[in-house]
Amino acid sequence: MKLAVAEMYVQGVSTRKVAEITQELCGLDVSSSQVSRAAKLLDEELEAWRERPLGKVRCVILDARYEKVRHVVHYIAAACETAPSWLRSEFWKMVSEASWG
């Protein structure tokens, strides 16, 4: 059930709709506030996983996902980097040292 709620959350299904689907499929009465709390816990778990220390690595593979963003008056698909913030800062530090060193 947790995985199903997580997948619906990732896909952008509203908390109210998740509650309705859970009721329809499982017969469980889940309020939208319970779904919100579950989503918050999932966000915290994901953030902890994303920010975990990797230790020494020789290679890091970065990824991106496409999100709709507003550009002037239109919405366009833009790549959003998915590397942890500490990794981004270390990467740019290494790049600047290599460029100027």
OpenMM code with the backbone's topology and positions (N, CA, C; nanometers):
from openmm import Vec3, app, unit

residues = "MET LYS LEU ALA VAL ALA GLU MET TYR VAL GLN GLY VAL SER THR ARG LYS VAL ALA GLU ILE THR GLN GLU LEU CYS GLY LEU ASP VAL SER SER SER GLN VAL SER ARG ALA ALA LYS LEU LEU ASP GLU GLU LEU GLU ALA TRP ARG GLU ARG PRO LEU GLY LYS VAL ARG CYS VAL ILE LEU ASP ALA ARG TYR GLU LYS VAL ARG HIS VAL VAL HIS TYR ILE ALA ALA ALA CYS GLU THR ALA PRO SER TRP LEU ARG SER GLU PHE TRP LYS MET VAL SER GLU ALA SER TRP GLY".split()
positions = [
    Vec3(0.0819, -0.1189, 0.0000),
    Vec3(0.0000, 0.0000, 0.0000),
    Vec3(0.0865, 0.1255, 0.0000),
    Vec3(0.1947, 0.1207, 0.0784),
    Vec3(0.2844, 0.2361, 0.0852),
    Vec3(0.3423, 0.2665, -0.0534),
    Vec3(0.3796, 0.1617, -0.1262),
    Vec3(0.4346, 0.1811, -0.2603),
    Vec3(0.3314, 0.2400, -0.3556),
    Vec3(0.2069, 0.1959, -0.3425),
    Vec3(0.1014, 0.2487, -0.4287),
    Vec3(0.0793, 0.3973, -0.4012),
    Vec3(0.0747, 0.4349, -0.2751),
    Vec3(0.0575, 0.5761, -0.2389),
    Vec3(0.1779, 0.6564, -0.2876),
    Vec3(0.2976, 0.5998, -0.2712),
    Vec3(0.4189, 0.6686, -0.3171),
    Vec3(0.4144, 0.6912, -0.4679),
    Vec3(0.3753, 0.5902, -0.5428),
    Vec3(0.3680, 0.6024, -0.6885),
    Vec3(0.2647, 0.7067, -0.7302),
    Vec3(0.1486, 0.7060, -0.6656),
    Vec3(0.0477, 0.8062, -0.6988),
    Vec3(0.0997, 0.9463, -0.6687),
    Vec3(0.1702, 0.9609, -0.5564),
    Vec3(0.2263, 1.0898, -0.5173),
    Vec3(0.3287, 1.1375, -0.6204),
    Vec3(0.4181, 1.0481, -0.6609),
    Vec3(0.5201, 1.0821, -0.7596),
    Vec3(0.4569, 1.1211, -0.8928),
    Vec3(0.3480, 1.0552, -0.9270),
    Vec3(0.2796, 1.0851, -1.0529),
    Vec3(0.1955, 1.2127, -1.0455),
    Vec3(0.1894, 1.2738, -0.9280),
    Vec3(0.1186, 1.4007, -0.9153),
    Vec3(-0.0304, 1.3888, -0.8890),
    Vec3(-0.0746, 1.2726, -0.8433),
    Vec3(-0.2161, 1.2543, -0.8119),
    Vec3(-0.2470, 1.3346, -0.6857),
    Vec3(-0.3574, 1.4063, -0.6834),
    Vec3(-0.3927, 1.4889, -0.5678),
    Vec3(-0.4193, 1.4016, -0.4450),
    Vec3(-0.4020, 1.4608, -0.3279),
    Vec3(-0.4243, 1.3859, -0.2038),
    Vec3(-0.5691, 1.3404, -0.1938),
    Vec3(-0.6605, 1.4229, -0.2365),
    Vec3(-0.8026, 1.3848, -0.2332),
    Vec3(-0.8289, 1.2648, -0.3241),
    Vec3(-0.7683, 1.2658, -0.4434),
    Vec3(-0.7872, 1.1556, -0.5379),
    Vec3(-0.7230, 1.0273, -0.4833),
    Vec3(-0.6075, 1.0377, -0.4187),
    Vec3(-0.5435, 0.9202, -0.3572),
    Vec3(-0.6359, 0.8603, -0.2529),
    Vec3(-0.6970, 0.9455, -0.1718),
    Vec3(-0.7904, 0.8969, -0.0692),
    Vec3(-0.9084, 0.8254, -0.1339),
    Vec3(-0.9615, 0.8815, -0.2434),
    Vec3(-1.0735, 0.8184, -0.3135),
    Vec3(-1.0336, 0.6834, -0.3726),
    Vec3(-0.9175, 0.6770, -0.4345),
    Vec3(-0.8694, 0.5521, -0.4946),
    Vec3(-0.8480, 0.4458, -0.3880),
    Vec3(-0.7899, 0.4843, -0.2762),
    Vec3(-0.7658, 0.3906, -0.1663),
    Vec3(-0.8981, 0.3343, -0.1146),
    Vec3(-0.9976, 0.4196, -0.1026),
    Vec3(-1.1303, 0.3752, -0.0581),
    Vec3(-1.1910, 0.2786, -0.1595),
    Vec3(-1.1832, 0.3154, -0.2870),
    Vec3(-1.2441, 0.2343, -0.3926),
    Vec3(-1.1773, 0.0976, -0.4064),
    Vec3(-1.0449, 0.0949, -0.4056),
    Vec3(-0.9735, -0.0302, -0.4309),
    Vec3(-0.9572, -0.1184, -0.3073),
    Vec3(-0.9362, -0.0567, -0.1920),
    Vec3(-0.9033, -0.1346, -0.0725),
    Vec3(-1.0106, -0.1301, 0.0355),
    Vec3(-1.1048, -0.0399, 0.0199),
    Vec3(-1.2061, -0.0256, 0.1233),
    Vec3(-1.1542, 0.0432, 0.2484),
    Vec3(-1.0408, 0.1099, 0.2376),
    Vec3(-0.9814, 0.1810, 0.3517),
    Vec3(-1.0212, 0.3272, 0.3478),
    Vec3(-1.0668, 0.3775, 0.4603),
    Vec3(-1.0968, 0.5201, 0.4694),
    Vec3(-0.9693, 0.5942, 0.5079),
    Vec3(-0.9123, 0.6635, 0.4117),
    Vec3(-0.7904, 0.7406, 0.4324),
    Vec3(-0.8239, 0.8846, 0.3986),
    Vec3(-0.7966, 0.9744, 0.4911),
    Vec3(-0.8265, 1.1155, 0.4654),
    Vec3(-0.7146, 1.1780, 0.3826),
    Vec3(-0.7453, 1.2890, 0.3195),
    Vec3(-0.6433, 1.3577, 0.2405),
    Vec3(-0.5307, 1.4085, 0.3301),
    Vec3(-0.5604, 1.4413, 0.4553),
    Vec3(-0.4545, 1.4848, 0.5472),
    Vec3(-0.3613, 1.3677, 0.5819),
    Vec3(-0.4152, 1.2454, 0.5908),
    Vec3(-0.3300, 1.1283, 0.6136),
    Vec3(-0.2398, 1.1042, 0.4927),
    Vec3(-0.2947, 1.1236, 0.3741),
    Vec3(-0.2146, 1.1096, 0.2527),
    Vec3(-0.1048, 1.2157, 0.2513),
    Vec3(-0.1373, 1.3380, 0.2917),
    Vec3(-0.0371, 1.4455, 0.2975),
    Vec3(0.0741, 1.4114, 0.3947),
    Vec3(0.0371, 1.3568, 0.5113),
    Vec3(0.1394, 1.3177, 0.6090),
    Vec3(0.2280, 1.2068, 0.5534),
    Vec3(0.1679, 1.1087, 0.4850),
    Vec3(0.2458, 1.0006, 0.4244),
    Vec3(0.3403, 1.0562, 0.3177),
    Vec3(0.2911, 1.1515, 0.2387),
    Vec3(0.3746, 1.2129, 0.1352),
    Vec3(0.4909, 1.2885, 0.1981),
    Vec3(0.4653, 1.3555, 0.3097),
    Vec3(0.5721, 1.4277, 0.3788),
    Vec3(0.6785, 1.3305, 0.4277),
    Vec3(0.6359, 1.2174, 0.4834),
    Vec3(0.7323, 1.1160, 0.5281),
    Vec3(0.8130, 1.0613, 0.4105),
    Vec3(0.7463, 1.0398, 0.2983),
    Vec3(0.8177, 0.9934, 0.1792),
    Vec3(0.9193, 1.0968, 0.1331),
    Vec3(0.8826, 1.2251, 0.1368),
    Vec3(0.9758, 1.3318, 0.1003),
    Vec3(1.0979, 1.3313, 0.1908),
    Vec3(1.0749, 1.3115, 0.3219),
    Vec3(1.1859, 1.3093, 0.4173),
    Vec3(1.2779, 1.1904, 0.3907),
    Vec3(1.2202, 1.0736, 0.3632),
    Vec3(1.3010, 0.9554, 0.3321),
    Vec3(1.3815, 0.9762, 0.2051),
    Vec3(1.3177, 1.0331, 0.1044),
    Vec3(1.3864, 1.0589, -0.0217),
    Vec3(1.4995, 1.1590, -0.0022),
    Vec3(1.4737, 1.2648, 0.0713),
    Vec3(1.5761, 1.3662, 0.0965),
    Vec3(1.6948, 1.3061, 0.1710),
    Vec3(1.6684, 1.2227, 0.2724),
    Vec3(1.7773, 1.1568, 0.3464),
    Vec3(1.8592, 1.0678, 0.2532),
    Vec3(1.7917, 0.9963, 0.1646),
    Vec3(1.8626, 0.9093, 0.0706),
    Vec3(1.9450, 0.9913, -0.0278),
    Vec3(1.8865, 1.0999, -0.0784),
    Vec3(1.9574, 1.1829, -0.1758),
    Vec3(2.0786, 1.2520, -0.1157),
    Vec3(2.0728, 1.2882, 0.0109),
    Vec3(2.1803, 1.3640, 0.0744),
    Vec3(2.2781, 1.2760, 0.1529),
    Vec3(2.2637, 1.1422, 0.1442),
    Vec3(2.3520, 1.0534, 0.2190),
    Vec3(2.4949, 1.0669, 0.1674),
    Vec3(2.5927, 1.0475, 0.2551),
    Vec3(2.7322, 1.0556, 0.2097),
    Vec3(2.7654, 0.9368, 0.1189),
    Vec3(2.8357, 0.9641, 0.0126),
    Vec3(2.8744, 0.8588, -0.0801),
    Vec3(3.0149, 0.8058, -0.0529),
    Vec3(3.0934, 0.8801, 0.0244),
    Vec3(3.2314, 0.8399, 0.0447),
    Vec3(3.3134, 0.8746, -0.0789),
    Vec3(3.4278, 0.8126, -0.0929),
    Vec3(3.5142, 0.8370, -0.2086),
    Vec3(3.4631, 0.7585, -0.3283),
    Vec3(3.4441, 0.8266, -0.4373),
    Vec3(3.3996, 0.7615, -0.5603),
    Vec3(3.4849, 0.8109, -0.6758),
    Vec3(3.5031, 0.7273, -0.7753),
    Vec3(3.5818, 0.7652, -0.8922),
    Vec3(3.4935, 0.8261, -1.0001),
    Vec3(3.3680, 0.7912, -0.9988),
    Vec3(3.2785, 0.8356, -1.1045),
    Vec3(3.1411, 0.8634, -1.0447),
    Vec3(3.0829, 0.9727, -1.0840),
    Vec3(2.9477, 1.0046, -1.0395),
    Vec3(2.8625, 1.0260, -1.1648),
    Vec3(2.7512, 0.9578, -1.1710),
    Vec3(2.6608, 0.9744, -1.2833),
    Vec3(2.5486, 1.0677, -1.2394),
    Vec3(2.5358, 1.1778, -1.3091),
    Vec3(2.4296, 1.2731, -1.2791),
    Vec3(2.3125, 1.2471, -1.3722),
    Vec3(2.1973, 1.2854, -1.3277),
    Vec3(2.0775, 1.2640, -1.4066),
    Vec3(1.9950, 1.3920, -1.4032),
    Vec3(1.8964, 1.3966, -1.4874),
    Vec3(1.8044, 1.5107, -1.4895),
    Vec3(1.6665, 1.4598, -1.5250),
    Vec3(1.5690, 1.5358, -1.4870),
    Vec3(1.4320, 1.5054, -1.5274),
    Vec3(1.3764, 1.6313, -1.5928),
    Vec3(1.2774, 1.6133, -1.6756),
    Vec3(1.2178, 1.7265, -1.7445),
    Vec3(1.0928, 1.7711, -1.6713),
    Vec3(1.0848, 1.9001, -1.6485),
    Vec3(0.9702, 1.9615, -1.5823),
    Vec3(0.9188, 2.0742, -1.6719),
    Vec3(0.7894, 2.0982, -1.6646),
    Vec3(0.7315, 2.2122, -1.7357),
    Vec3(0.7617, 2.3381, -1.6535),
    Vec3(0.8239, 2.4360, -1.7165),
    Vec3(0.8549, 2.5618, -1.6488),
    Vec3(0.8020, 2.6774, -1.7319),
    Vec3(0.7694, 2.7841, -1.6635),
    Vec3(0.7175, 2.9014, -1.7329),
    Vec3(0.8345, 2.9856, -1.7817),
    Vec3(0.8332, 3.0166, -1.9090),
    Vec3(0.9359, 3.0998, -1.9701),
    Vec3(0.8642, 3.2117, -2.0440),
    Vec3(0.8722, 3.3313, -1.9928),
    Vec3(0.8008, 3.4477, -2.0418),
    Vec3(0.6499, 3.4182, -2.0326),
    Vec3(0.5838, 3.3907, -2.1429),
    Vec3(0.4392, 3.3635, -2.1380),
    Vec3(0.4057, 3.2193, -2.1745),
    Vec3(0.5066, 3.1391, -2.2047),
    Vec3(0.4844, 3.0012, -2.2454),
    Vec3(0.5407, 2.9045, -2.1416),
    Vec3(0.4920, 2.7824, -2.1454),
    Vec3(0.5491, 2.6754, -2.0645),
    Vec3(0.6342, 2.5880, -2.1556),
    Vec3(0.7571, 2.5606, -2.1112),
    Vec3(0.8479, 2.4764, -2.1893),
    Vec3(0.8988, 2.3629, -2.1012),
    Vec3(0.9487, 2.2573, -2.1631),
    Vec3(1.0115, 2.1476, -2.0891),
    Vec3(1.1581, 2.1849, -2.0661),
    Vec3(1.2011, 2.1779, -1.9406),
    Vec3(1.3390, 2.2117, -1.9075),
    Vec3(1.3990, 2.1000, -1.8233),
    Vec3(1.5257, 2.0690, -1.8474),
    Vec3(1.5945, 1.9654, -1.7709),
    Vec3(1.6287, 2.0195, -1.6328),
    Vec3(1.5980, 1.9429, -1.5298),
    Vec3(1.6291, 1.9792, -1.3921),
    Vec3(1.7300, 1.8778, -1.3382),
    Vec3(1.8454, 1.9262, -1.2986),
    Vec3(1.9501, 1.8395, -1.2460),
    Vec3(1.9033, 1.7737, -1.1166),
    Vec3(1.9387, 1.6479, -1.0972),
    Vec3(1.8926, 1.5768, -0.9788),
    Vec3(2.0069, 1.5365, -0.8857),
    Vec3(2.1202, 1.6041, -0.8931),
    Vec3(2.2315, 1.5751, -0.8024),
    Vec3(2.2081, 1.6438, -0.6686),
    Vec3(2.2555, 1.5833, -0.5585),
    Vec3(2.2423, 1.6497, -0.4272),
    Vec3(2.3195, 1.7812, -0.4255),
    Vec3(2.2745, 1.8753, -0.3438),
    Vec3(2.3355, 2.0086, -0.3417),
    Vec3(2.4833, 2.0035, -0.3037),
    Vec3(2.5224, 1.9187, -0.2087),
    Vec3(2.6630, 1.9128, -0.1697),
    Vec3(2.7485, 1.8613, -0.2847),
    Vec3(2.6943, 1.7735, -0.3665),
    Vec3(2.7693, 1.7201, -0.4795),
    Vec3(2.7877, 1.8272, -0.5855),
    Vec3(2.6843, 1.9065, -0.6097),
    Vec3(2.6948, 2.0140, -0.7083),
    Vec3(2.8031, 2.1127, -0.6678),
    Vec3(2.8061, 2.1513, -0.5405),
    Vec3(2.9053, 2.2492, -0.4972),
    Vec3(3.0462, 2.1917, -0.5073),
    Vec3(3.0652, 2.0642, -0.4717),
    Vec3(3.1964, 2.0007, -0.4828),
    Vec3(3.2384, 1.9900, -0.6289),
    Vec3(3.1454, 1.9565, -0.7170),
    Vec3(3.1752, 1.9448, -0.8596),
    Vec3(3.2250, 2.0771, -0.9150),
    Vec3(3.1520, 2.1854, -0.8869),
    Vec3(3.1921, 2.3146, -0.9419),
    Vec3(3.3224, 2.3627, -0.8807),
    Vec3(3.3484, 2.3252, -0.7548),
    Vec3(3.4759, 2.3591, -0.6918),
    Vec3(3.5907, 2.2899, -0.7669),
    Vec3(3.5722, 2.1603, -0.7996),
    Vec3(3.6743, 2.0863, -0.8743),
    Vec3(3.6927, 2.1442, -1.0139),
    Vec3(3.5831, 2.1819, -1.0788),
    Vec3(3.5917, 2.2380, -1.2145),
    Vec3(3.6676, 2.3696, -1.2118),
    Vec3(3.6357, 2.4564, -1.1153),
    Vec3(3.7027, 2.5867, -1.1108),
    Vec3(3.8505, 2.5711, -1.0765),
    Vec3(3.8842, 2.4763, -0.9870),
    Vec3(4.0252, 2.4544, -0.9551),
    Vec3(4.1014, 2.4003, -1.0760),
    Vec3(4.0383, 2.3119, -1.1520),
    Vec3(4.1027, 2.2546, -1.2704),
    Vec3(4.1180, 2.3607, -1.3795),
    Vec3(4.0215, 2.4503, -1.3924),
    Vec3(4.0248, 2.5517, -1.4967),
    Vec3(4.1321, 2.6574, -1.4695),
    Vec3(4.1469, 2.6963, -1.3442),
    Vec3(4.2363, 2.8051, -1.3097),
    Vec3(4.3717, 2.7573, -1.2595),
    Vec3(4.3804, 2.6273, -1.2246),
    Vec3(4.5015, 2.5742, -1.1624),
    Vec3(4.6062, 2.5454, -1.2546),
] * unit.nanometer
topology = app.Topology()
chain = topology.addChain("A")
for resn in residues:
    res = topology.addResidue(resn, chain)
    for name in ("N", "CA", "C"):
        topology.addAtom(name, app.Element.getBySymbol(name[0]), res)
